[in-house]
């Protein structure tokens, strides 16, 4: 899905709010999966950002 590339909690919340208010039951499952993916990526980024930054600073 085109929305799954986002990685921050704010965007996940905005996407969820938009589709909740749009009353689109046909895409509810897909939206839920996208929001979960974004939230997971956000947590991984927060957890690993320091290590990634340290690694990349070597190059």
DRENMARLO-686200 format. One record per residue (C-alpha): residue in one letter; x, y, z. Coordinates in Angstrom, 2 decimals, padded with zeros to 5 digits. Layout:
REM residues N
{mitor = A, x = X, y = Y, z = Z}
...
//
This chain:
REM residues 59
{mitor = X, x = 000.00, y = 000.00, z = 000.00}
{mitor = X, x = 001.21, y = 003.51, z = -000.74}
{mitor = X, x = 000.80, y = 004.54, z = 002.91}
{mitor = X, x = 003.02, y = 001.88, z = 004.44}
{mitor = X, x = 006.26, y = 003.78, z = 003.81}
{mitor = X, x = 005.65, y = 006.19, z = 006.68}
{mitor = X, x = 007.48, y = 005.64, z = 009.96}
{mitor = X, x = 006.12, y = 008.00, z = 012.60}
{mitor = X, x = 003.32, y = 007.67, z = 015.14}
{mitor = X, x = 001.75, y = 011.02, z = 014.18}
{mitor = X, x = 001.22, y = 009.88, z = 010.60}
{mitor = X, x = -000.19, y = 006.55, z = 011.77}
{mitor = X, x = -002.66, y = 008.40, z = 013.96}
{mitor = X, x = -003.63, y = 010.77, z = 011.13}
{mitor = X, x = -004.21, y = 007.87, z = 008.73}
{mitor = X, x = -006.30, y = 006.02, z = 011.31}
{mitor = X, x = -008.37, y = 009.13, z = 012.06}
{mitor = X, x = -008.98, y = 009.85, z = 008.40}
{mitor = X, x = -010.24, y = 006.38, z = 007.60}
{mitor = X, x = -012.25, y = 006.15, z = 010.84}
{mitor = X, x = -014.09, y = 009.34, z = 009.91}
{mitor = X, x = -014.45, y = 008.38, z = 006.25}
{mitor = X, x = -016.60, y = 005.35, z = 007.17}
{mitor = X, x = -014.93, y = 003.01, z = 004.71}
{mitor = X, x = -015.53, y = -000.51, z = 006.03}
{mitor = X, x = -014.27, y = -002.12, z = 002.85}
{mitor = X, x = -010.70, y = -000.96, z = 003.55}
{mitor = X, x = -010.75, y = -001.27, z = 007.34}
{mitor = X, x = -008.51, y = -004.35, z = 007.47}
{mitor = X, x = -005.94, y = -002.88, z = 005.07}
{mitor = X, x = -005.85, y = 000.40, z = 006.97}
{mitor = X, x = -005.39, y = -001.43, z = 010.26}
{mitor = X, x = -002.47, y = -003.37, z = 008.80}
{mitor = X, x = -000.87, y = -000.20, z = 007.42}
{mitor = X, x = -001.23, y = 001.61, z = 010.75}
{mitor = X, x = 000.30, y = -001.37, z = 012.58}
{mitor = X, x = 003.20, y = -001.44, z = 010.11}
{mitor = X, x = 003.86, y = 002.28, z = 010.57}
{mitor = X, x = 003.73, y = 001.96, z = 014.35}
{mitor = X, x = 006.13, y = -001.01, z = 014.27}
{mitor = X, x = 008.59, y = 000.88, z = 012.06}
{mitor = X, x = 008.37, y = 003.91, z = 014.33}
{mitor = X, x = 009.24, y = 001.80, z = 017.37}
{mitor = X, x = 012.15, y = 000.12, z = 015.56}
{mitor = X, x = 013.46, y = 003.49, z = 014.41}
{mitor = X, x = 013.27, y = 004.92, z = 017.93}
{mitor = X, x = 014.94, y = 001.83, z = 019.36}
{mitor = X, x = 017.75, y = 001.60, z = 016.81}
{mitor = X, x = 018.30, y = 005.19, z = 015.67}
{mitor = X, x = 021.37, y = 005.75, z = 017.85}
{mitor = X, x = 023.05, y = 002.55, z = 016.67}
{mitor = X, x = 022.24, y = 003.35, z = 013.04}
{mitor = X, x = 023.59, y = 006.87, z = 013.42}
{mitor = X, x = 026.81, y = 005.59, z = 014.99}
{mitor = X, x = 027.27, y = 003.01, z = 012.25}
{mitor = X, x = 026.66, y = 005.48, z = 009.42}
{mitor = X, x = 028.94, y = 008.11, z = 010.94}
{mitor = X, x = 031.87, y = 005.79, z = 010.24}
{mitor = X, x = 031.40, y = 006.27, z = 006.50}
//
